[in-house]
Amino acid sequence: MNTKIVLDEAQIPKQWYNIIPDMPGPLAPVVNPQTLQPVTPDDMLPIFPMSLIEQEMSPQRWIDIPDEVREIYRLWRPAPLYRARRLEQALGTPAKIYYKYEGVSPAGSHKPNTAIPQAYYNKQAGIRRLATETGAGQWGSSLALACSMFGLECTIYMVKVSCTQKPYRKSMMQLWGGTVIPSPSEFTNAGRTILAHDPDNLGSLGIAISEAVEDAATHDDTNYALGSVLNHVCLHQTVIGLEAKEQLAIAGDYPDVVIACCGGGSNFAGLSFPFIADRAAGKQVRCIAVEPASCPTLTKGVYAFDYGDTAKLAPIAMMYTLGHDFMPPGIHAGGLRYHGDSPLVSQLYNAGVIEAKAYKQNACFEGAILFARSEGIVPAPESSHALRCAIDEAVLAKEEGKEKTILFGLSGHGQLDMGAYDAYLSGSLEDYEYPEAKIKEALERLPKVQL
């Protein structure tokens, strides 16, 4: 059997899978932060094009992918599916381990899967510039890439601690024409307010979102683009799972468990949602969302209405949250530091359809080193969380003497994350588990929504 299973470019999905029709129960409304009433399409028009607003609320199970988007997808899609035989041998497990590798994209992660269509739809709507936030830089670099493809300007508010930790991702964004601003900044009211209170603030995704939303809302030629959380972002990412299903069918296999790291939820949604559709049809498949112990949104957060950003400019959504003013520590898995989770992922977890686990970063890097030395690919710190869980599932199969098929998402490579690996190899990488008391304190400031 082949080590990697590669589809032809003609097999790039022609439609995205929308999980909304297959959700367990109706979706909770998204709430306007000013009126505390359900948002209308008109409420969203200052920052999103109507085409994306329609996708956000669409009841259609399948949504066509524009030819212009599929043409750019061909630069790296279909992404390969690997059988991790050398890792299996290193673990001595009877389990079969597959991984879907998204590090083959130009930006080195799964994020261009949604950046390209978002730039396309905004270009079609006559928008000149996009504003966004980024943590570790995977999303910012992906949107800068997408904007360069469609002739748009791109302004990226990058979490300040990540600017220091990931300087070459900043360079990558600038290479593709993006303007990178460390957040919190003096460029927005939201940023200035934060800095007045805490001049040494390291930043968070919640703060960076506030700055990007404010930027978009105050400039007529500018819209906002988000790399995770929202329904249309999860929708675009389903090309990952749709391809993986085709590739596993070629291998004559089907997963017992599907595993992906989860920050805002787009990567987990992209890999798992097409399999959750099978689960709804009677297939026995477990889906596990894996998060850092320092930002344990699903495993320690509450399911409640909360703001999507620190300055309370973004809509309020029903989600698992640690509180909109949650300040995460500066762990190296910067893409997993968001205070909330996708409303779709959150509802699935609340209904018991999916599982969630949290890991400390040293255990994840230990797994990443084993993977790099057996499979050769250096995983992104975010991806190492899914890898750690996959290793644990494989070890459990060995202990139980059971065969098991494991699929995990290797959402990106770690070749721009050597600072994190240096810290691990030198023994200076610190584990951090977010204190219950701080979580409780942040949750006391949730919005009072009564519908």
N, C-alpha and C positions, 0 to 999 in steps of 0.2 A: 504493500500500500504506500502511496505517496506521503512524504513528510508534510507537504503543503497541498492544499486543494485550491485551485485557482479557477474562477469562472471567466468566461469570455466577456469582453466589454458589452456585447449585445445582451448579456444577462444582468446588467445593472437594472435594478428595479425600475419599472415605469410608473409605479404609484407608491406613495407613502401609506403606511397603515395607521389609521386613526383609532385609538383604543376607546374613545369616548362612548361609542354605541355598545361596547362590551363591558363597561364599568359596572361594578356592583352597586347599583342604585344611582340616583341622579347626582350631578355635581353640585356642590355648594356654590352659591353665587360669588363672583368677584365684586368687591365693594369699593366704591369711590371714597378715597380718604377724606375728601372735603364734606360730602353730603352724608356719608355712611349709608348710602343706598346702593343697590346693585348698579354696576357700571353699564353704560350703553355704548354702542359703537362710536357715537359722537364724542364720548368722554375720552376714547382712546386715540382719536384722529390726530391730536397735537403731537403724538410721538410715534405712531405706527401707521403704515399704509393700510388701506381698507382690505387689500388682498390677504394680509397677515391677520387682521382682525377677524375676517371671515373664517380663516383656518383655525384660529383660536377657539371659535365657538361652533365649529362645524359638526353636524350630526352624521356626516357621511363617513363610512368605514374606510373607503379608499379615495385618495386624493391624487390626481395626476401630477407627475413631476414634469415641469416645463422642459422642452427639448434643450433650451439654452442652458439649463442647470445640468441636465444629464451630460451634455457635451463637455462641460468643465469637470464633472465627476469623473469622466474618462481619464483624466490625468492621473488618478490613483485608484479608482474603483473599477471593478470589484476588489475589495481588500482581501488578502489571503486568509485562509483558515489553516492553522497548523495543528498537527498531532505532536504533542510534546513527549515523544518517546524517550528522549534522553533524560528528561525530568522524571518520567515514570520510573526509569531504571535507577536513577539516583535515590528515589524514595522507596524503591522496592515494593511498589503498590500494584495490586491487580486492577486498579482503576485506569480507565482510559481518560487522558486529559487532552482537551482541545482548547486552543485559544484563537480568538478572532483578533487580528492585529491591525489596529488603526494607525500605527506609527508610520505607515507608508505614505500618508498624505503629505503635501508640501510643508505644512506647518508642524507635522510630526505628531498629530493627535486626531481625535474624532471630530473636533470642533468645526472644520470646514464643511462638514455635512449639512450644517444649518447656516453657516456664514454665507455660503454661496447663494442659496435661495433667498436669504434675507436681503443681501445686496441686490439681487436681481429684482425682487418685488419693489424695493425702494427706488431703484433706477427707473422702473416702469412707471412709478408714481411721480416722477419728476423731482425727486429729492437730490440735493447736491452733496450733502455731507451726512455721515452717521457718527453718532457719539455713543460710546459704550464704556464699560468698566472691564477690568481683568484682574485676576488674582495672580496666579503663577505665570500667566502670559500666554497660555495655549489659546484662549479665546481671543485676546487682543491681537495676537499674530494672525489668527485665522481670519478675523474680520478685516484686518489691514490687507491681507492677501485678496480677500473677496472684493474689497473696494477697488483694489488696483485692477482687478479683472473687468470691472464695470465702470471705471473712470469716476469713482466717487472719492471725496475726501474722507478722512477717518481720524477722529479724535478719541484717544483712549486714556481713561483715568485708571492708572495702575496702582493697586494697593502698595503703599510706600515700602513696607517691609519686603515685598516681592521685587520691587525695583532694585533693592540692594542684593537680594539673594539670587536673582535671575537676570543679571545685566545683559546677557546675550539674547534673551527673549525680547528685551527692550530694543536691542539692535536689530533684531529680525523685523519687528513692527516698523521701525524707521526705514529699514531697507525696502519694505513694500509701500512706503509713502505715508505711514501713519504718524500722527503727532502724539507723543506719549507724555502724560502729565502725572507725576507722583501724587497720590491721593491719601489724605486730604490736602487740598491745594488752596491757593488764594484766588483761583479763577472763578469760584462760585460762592454764592451766599452760604450754601451748605458746608462747603469746605472751610470758609472763613470762620463760621460759627464753631465748628469742631476745634480748629486750631486756637481760637481765642480761649477756649476752655482747657485745652490740652495741647500745648505747642509741640510736644514730643510724640503725639499720637502716631502709631505705626500703620494705621489704616485698617480697613476691613472691606469686604465686598459690599456690605450694606452701605457704608459711607461712599464708596466709589460709585455705586448705583445712584445714590442721591445726586451726586455731582453730574453724572451723565444724563440723568433724566431732566435735571434743571437746565442743563445746556441745551438739550433737544427742545424742551418746552418753551424756551425763551428765544429760539431762532426759527423763523418760518421755513428756512431752506434745509433744516436739519431734523432728522428723526433719530430715535433711540433704537438700539439693537441689543438684545439680551442673549447670552450664550447658553442659558440653562433655564430650568424652572417652568417656563411658560409652556402651554399645551402645544403651540405650533413648533417650538424648539424640539420637544419630545417627538413630535410627529416626523420632523425631518430626519431625526437620528435613526428611525426605524429601518433605514436602508441596511444598517449593521446586522440586525437580527434576521431580516428577510434574506439577505445573502447567506448568513450562517446556516439557516434552515436548508437552503438549496445545497450548500456544500456538505453538510452532514448527511443529507440524503444520498449524495454521490458516494460518501464513505460507508453508506449502509448503516448509519448510526442515528441515535436520538439521545439528547441529554437527560439524565436523571436530575441534574441540578445545573442551573444557570447562575453565574456569579459575576457581578460587576461592582466597581467602586461607585460611591454615591456621595456627591456634594450637594449640588442643586437638583440632580436627578436625570440630566439628559443622557449621559452615557449609560446609566442603568436602564433607562427607558428604551434607548435605542436597541440594546441587545436583548432585553427581556420581553418587551411588549408583544412581539410576534409569537413568542412562546407562551405568554400568558393567554393569548387568544386560543392557543391549543388547549391550555389548561381549562379554559371556559368550555371547550368542546369535549372535555372528558379525559384529556391526556394527564398522566401523573408526572408532573415536572415541578420541582421546587425552584424558586427564584430568590436569590439572596442579595440584598443591597448591603455593601460594606462601607463603613465610614470610620474616620479617625476617632479615637477615644477623647481627643482634645476638642472635638466639635461633634458631639454625639446627638445629632438632631433627631433621628428616628428612635434611637435606643434610650435617650433620656429626656427628649423634648416633650412638649404637650401638643395635642391635636386641637388647634384653636385658630381663630381669625387673628392674623397679624399683618403688619406692614411689610412690604417687600424690601424696604430700605430704612436706613437709620433716620433720615430727615422726614420720613412720613410723606414723601411725594408720590411714591409708587402705589398702585392699588393694593388693597387689603385682600388677602386670600386665606382660605381655610387650608391649613397645612401643619405639619409637624414643625415646631419652632423652638428655638432657645431664647427667643426675644429679639426684637428688631435692633436693639442697641447692644446685643451680645458682642463682646470684643474677644475674638479668638487669639490664642497664642500664635507666635510666628513659626509654626511648624513648616516643614519643607513641602508637604503636600498642599500647596497653596490653593489648588483648584477645588479642595474639599472643605474650605473654611467658611462656607455660607451659613447663615443662622437658620435658614429654613429649607424646606424641600418642596419639590414640585407638588402642586395640589393633586395631580394624578397619582404620583408615587405614594403620596401621603394617604390618600383614600384607600389605595390597594393595601397598604400596610395596616391601616386601621381596621380594614375588613378581614384581615388574616389571610389575604391572597398571597402576599410575599412575606419574606423573613428579613431581618436586619441583624447585623453583627458589627461590633466596633473593635478596633485593634489599636494598640500603641505603635508608635512609628519604628521603634527598634526591631520589633518582631516582623514588621513589614519589610524593612531593609534586609533583615536576615534572609527572608524568602527571596527577595530580589537578587541577592548575591548568588544564592543557589541556582536561581533561574538563569542568571547571566553566565554562570560557569557551566551550565548544562546545555542551555538552548542558544546561548550566544548573544541574545538581545538584552540590552540594558533597559529595564522597565522605568517608566516615569514613576515618581514617588506616589502619585495618585493610584496608578495601576497596580502598584505593589500591594495595596490593600486587598484587591480582588485576588491577586496571586496568593497572598498569605492564606486567605480563606480556602482557595482551591487546594493548596497544599494540605491544609488541615482536613479537608474532606477526603483527600486521597489517602492520608495517613489513617484516618478512621476506617476507610474501606479495607486497608491492610490489617488493622487490628481486628476487624469483624470478619475478615476472610471473605468479603463480598466483592463481586464485580460492580463497577459503577462507572457511568459515563459523565464526565465533568466538562462543562464549557464555561470558560471565563473570558472576560473582555480585557485584552491588553490594549488599553485605550490610547497609549502613546509611548514613545521612547523617552529615555532619560538622558540623552546625550547632552542636553543643556542643563542638567541638574547635577553636575559633578560636585558642586559645593556640598550638596546633601550627602552624596556618597563619601566624600572626603571626611565629613563629620562622623559618619557611621564607622568608617574604617579606622579613624583615629580614636574612636571610643568617646567622642565628645557629643554625640547625638543624644539629646535628653528626651526621655519619655514624659508625657504630660497628660494627666487625666483631669478634665475640666471639673472644678469643684461643684458639688451639688448646691452649695449655698449661693454661689454666683448665678447658677442657672435659676434658682428659685427667685433671686432678686430681680433678674431680667424679666422673668415671666410675670412679675407683678405689674409691669407697665404695658401689658397687652391692650389693644383698643377694645372699647366696650361696644360691640356690634350687636344690635338686636333687630332681627328682620322678621 
